[in-house]
Amino acid sequence: LMAIFNSRLLVKGKNDQHVIWALCKHYQLPEAFSVGTPPDGEGIEALLETLPILLRARGLQVLGVVADADQDLLSRWQALSGHFKINGYKNLPKRPPASGWISSQPRLPRVGIWLMPNNQLPGVLEDFARFLIPPEDALRPKAEAVLQEIEDAGLNRYKTIHHPKAFIYTWLAWQATPGLPMGTAITARALQADSPTAEAFVAWLRRLFEVSPS
């Protein structure tokens, strides 16, 4: 399903995969776990179908899941955590902890969940990327103003729910190398891997997979 690692991180798509690889490289995390997408296509439905299969995989030691909170954080949390309950995990919190959920229970793999962007807000991977824009960046308000103007005039061809994607790709289009994918933008340091949100996510990875910088 995903490489030969006994420690696995399941993500919903290639963008997530590349963002996480870029952060692992920046923070010099050892290659102690695989980062894989569902075998039958990208998206949350494919991830939810793959999760119970992975939880029962022979030899599995650690499994992390990274998914978007989307519009309803608690609904997404319940959809994911329900799979862990069914497989014997107890005492799951009613909502995800701010620092990401991790559980170690006897005779079961260690597991964890991170809901993008930060376990507290509704949102998606692109909202996480937005937190990686330097706070003082002069183009951030410009990109927001342009999108607001387009939306106010009814000229947007994207659904309002896709505003975060429209924003981050607008902002990325205005960088030194226009239109870099999010993962590449982290490597090129257009997006800052040292932001508090990225640091919190990497801290969760380190705790889950018990790794230190190499």
C-alpha positions as CSV (number, residue, x, y, z in Angstrom):
1,L,0.0,0.0,0.0
2,M,2.7,2.5,1.0
3,A,6.4,1.6,0.7
4,I,7.7,-1.0,3.1
5,F,7.7,1.2,6.2
6,N,6.0,0.0,9.4
7,S,5.5,3.7,10.2
8,R,3.1,5.5,7.8
9,L,1.6,8.9,7.3
10,L,-1.6,8.8,5.3
11,V,-2.5,12.0,3.4
12,K,-5.3,12.7,1.0
13,G,-3.3,14.0,-2.0
14,K,-0.1,14.8,-3.7
15,N,0.0,18.5,-2.6
16,D,-0.1,17.4,1.1
17,Q,2.6,14.9,0.4
18,H,4.9,17.5,-1.2
19,V,4.3,20.1,1.5
20,I,5.1,17.5,4.2
21,W,8.2,16.3,2.4
22,A,9.4,19.9,2.1
23,L,8.9,20.5,5.9
24,C,10.6,17.2,6.8
25,K,13.6,18.2,4.6
26,H,13.7,21.7,6.1
27,Y,13.6,20.3,9.7
28,Q,16.0,17.4,8.7
29,L,13.7,14.7,10.0
30,P,15.1,11.2,9.2
31,E,13.3,9.1,6.7
32,A,11.7,7.0,9.4
33,F,8.2,6.9,7.9
34,S,6.5,7.0,4.5
35,V,4.1,9.7,3.4
36,G,1.5,8.1,1.1
37,T,-1.8,8.9,-0.6
38,P,-4.7,6.4,-0.9
39,P,-4.1,3.8,-3.6
40,D,-7.5,4.4,-5.2
41,G,-7.3,8.1,-5.9
42,E,-7.0,11.4,-4.0
43,G,-9.5,13.0,-1.6
44,I,-11.1,12.5,1.7
45,E,-13.4,9.6,0.6
46,A,-10.5,7.6,-0.6
47,L,-8.6,8.4,2.6
48,L,-11.5,7.2,4.8
49,E,-11.8,4.0,2.8
50,T,-8.0,3.3,3.1
51,L,-7.8,4.1,6.8
52,P,-9.4,0.9,8.2
53,I,-7.4,-1.2,5.8
54,L,-4.1,0.4,7.0
55,L,-5.1,0.1,10.7
56,R,-5.3,-3.7,10.2
57,A,-2.1,-4.0,8.1
58,R,0.3,-6.6,9.4
59,G,3.4,-5.2,11.0
60,L,2.1,-1.7,11.3
61,Q,3.8,0.1,14.2
62,V,2.8,3.8,13.7
63,L,0.0,5.4,11.6
64,G,-0.6,9.1,11.3
65,V,-3.4,10.7,9.3
66,V,-3.4,14.2,7.9
67,A,-6.7,15.5,6.6
68,D,-8.5,18.8,5.9
69,A,-10.9,20.0,8.6
70,D,-13.0,21.5,5.7
71,Q,-16.0,23.4,6.8
72,D,-16.9,21.3,9.8
73,L,-14.0,20.5,12.0
74,L,-16.0,18.4,14.5
75,S,-17.7,16.4,11.8
76,R,-14.4,15.6,10.2
77,W,-12.9,14.7,13.6
78,Q,-15.8,12.3,14.3
79,A,-15.5,10.7,10.8
80,L,-11.8,10.0,11.4
81,S,-11.8,9.1,15.1
82,G,-14.7,6.7,14.6
83,H,-12.4,4.4,12.6
84,F,-9.9,4.3,15.6
85,K,-12.8,3.6,18.1
86,I,-13.9,0.7,16.0
87,N,-10.4,-0.7,16.0
88,G,-10.0,-0.7,19.8
89,Y,-8.7,2.8,20.6
90,K,-10.3,4.2,23.8
91,N,-10.7,7.6,25.4
92,L,-10.7,9.7,22.2
93,P,-11.3,13.4,23.0
94,K,-14.5,15.0,21.8
95,R,-12.5,17.4,19.7
96,P,-8.9,17.3,18.3
97,P,-6.2,18.7,20.7
98,A,-4.5,21.9,19.4
99,S,-1.2,20.1,19.2
100,G,-2.6,17.2,17.2
101,W,-3.9,13.9,18.6
102,I,-1.6,11.0,19.4
103,S,-2.6,7.7,21.1
104,S,-0.4,4.9,22.4
105,Q,-2.4,1.9,23.7
106,P,-1.2,-1.6,24.6
107,R,-1.0,-4.1,21.7
108,L,-2.1,-1.5,19.2
109,P,0.0,0.7,16.8
110,R,0.7,4.2,17.9
111,V,-1.6,6.5,16.0
112,G,-2.2,10.2,15.4
113,I,-4.5,12.7,13.6
114,W,-3.7,16.2,12.4
115,L,-6.6,18.3,10.9
116,M,-5.5,21.0,8.6
117,P,-4.8,23.8,9.1
118,N,-4.2,23.7,12.9
119,N,-6.7,21.3,14.6
120,Q,-8.7,24.3,15.8
121,L,-10.1,26.0,12.7
122,P,-12.1,24.8,9.7
123,G,-10.0,24.9,6.6
124,V,-7.8,23.0,4.2
125,L,-4.1,22.5,3.3
126,E,-4.1,25.9,1.5
127,D,-5.1,27.6,4.8
128,F,-2.1,25.9,6.4
129,A,0.1,27.3,3.6
130,R,-1.4,30.8,4.3
131,F,0.0,30.6,7.8
132,L,3.4,30.1,6.3
133,I,3.3,33.5,4.5
134,P,5.5,36.0,6.5
135,P,3.2,38.2,8.6
136,E,4.6,41.4,7.3
137,D,4.4,40.3,3.6
138,A,3.1,43.2,1.5
139,L,1.4,41.1,-1.1
140,R,-0.8,39.2,1.3
141,P,-3.4,42.1,1.7
142,K,-3.1,42.8,-2.0
143,A,-4.1,39.3,-3.0
144,E,-6.9,39.4,-0.5
145,A,-8.2,42.7,-1.8
146,V,-8.1,41.5,-5.5
147,L,-10.1,38.4,-4.6
148,Q,-12.6,40.4,-2.5
149,E,-13.1,42.8,-5.5
150,I,-13.7,39.9,-7.9
151,E,-16.1,38.2,-5.5
152,D,-18.0,41.5,-4.7
153,A,-18.5,42.0,-8.4
154,G,-19.6,38.4,-8.9
155,L,-16.8,37.7,-11.3
156,N,-15.3,34.8,-9.5
157,R,-15.6,31.5,-11.4
158,Y,-14.6,29.5,-8.3
159,K,-17.0,28.6,-5.5
160,T,-16.7,30.7,-2.3
161,I,-15.6,27.5,-0.5
162,H,-12.5,27.5,-2.7
163,H,-11.5,31.0,-1.6
164,P,-8.4,29.7,0.3
165,K,-7.1,27.9,-2.8
166,A,-7.7,31.0,-5.0
167,F,-5.9,33.1,-2.4
168,I,-2.8,31.0,-2.0
169,Y,-2.4,30.4,-5.8
170,T,-2.9,34.1,-6.5
171,W,-0.2,34.9,-3.9
172,L,2.2,32.2,-5.3
173,A,1.7,33.7,-8.8
174,W,3.3,36.9,-7.7
175,Q,6.5,35.4,-6.3
176,A,10.0,35.5,-7.8
177,T,9.3,32.3,-9.5
178,P,5.5,32.6,-10.3
179,G,3.2,29.7,-9.6
180,L,5.4,27.4,-7.6
181,P,3.5,24.4,-6.0
182,M,3.2,24.8,-2.3
183,G,5.8,22.2,-1.4
184,T,8.4,23.8,-3.8
185,A,7.5,27.2,-2.4
186,I,8.5,26.0,1.0
187,T,11.8,24.7,-0.3
188,A,12.4,28.0,-2.2
189,R,11.6,29.8,1.1
190,A,8.7,31.9,-0.4
191,L,6.6,30.1,2.3
192,Q,8.3,30.1,5.7
193,A,8.8,26.7,7.2
194,D,9.7,28.4,10.5
195,S,6.2,29.8,11.1
196,P,4.6,28.7,14.4
197,T,1.9,26.6,12.6
198,A,4.6,24.7,10.6
199,E,6.6,24.2,13.8
200,A,3.6,22.8,15.6
201,F,2.9,20.4,12.8
202,V,6.5,19.2,12.7
203,A,6.5,18.8,16.5
204,W,3.4,16.5,16.1
205,L,5.3,14.5,13.5
206,R,8.3,14.2,15.9
207,R,6.2,13.0,18.8
208,L,4.1,10.6,16.7
209,F,7.1,8.9,14.9
210,E,9.6,9.5,17.8
211,V,12.1,11.1,15.5
212,S,14.7,13.9,16.1
213,P,16.5,16.0,13.5
214,S,19.1,13.8,11.7
